Amino acid sequence: MSDKGGPDKVVVQPGDLRASAGIAKTLGEELSTPVQNAVDTSTTASGQLTG
């Protein structure tokens, strides 16, 4: 971030924004399966407790 814009402005470098977006996308892809497995397991467990 640069302070060229003054104290009331945020300056974003396009390359930095693209890099952050890439990291966020990768994390989402890596966590998709484990999170879905946790949801499925929780749903199964809660279904067995109904009654």
N, C-alpha and C positions, 0 to 999 in steps of 0.2 A: 504494500500500500504506500502511496506517496502522499506527502502533505502539500502538494501543489494546489490542491483544491481548497485549502483552508480548513478551519476547524469544523465547519458545518457540512462538509462534503465527504463522500466516500469515493475513492478512486479504485476501480477494479481493473486489473490487467486481464485482457481476454485469455491469454495463455494460462494464467493461474486459475481462472474460472473453469476453463476446459479441463484442466488437470483435476480440479476438485470434483467436477461432474463425473469424470472417468472413475475416480476412486469411489464415489457414491454408487455408481452403477455396478462396479465390481463387487462391492460389499453386498448390495442387494441381491446380486446373482448368487454369491457364495452362501448367503443366509437363507435364501428361498426354500431350499429343501429341508434344512434343519427346522426352520420355523413351521413349515407345513407338517412335518412329522410330529412336532410338539402339539400342534392344533389337533391333528388326527388322534393322537394318544389321549389328549385331554377329553376330546369328544367321546371317545370310546369309554374312558373311565367314568365320565359323568353319566353316560347312558346306562352303565352297569349299576350305578348308585341310585337310579330313579326307582321309586317304588314305594 
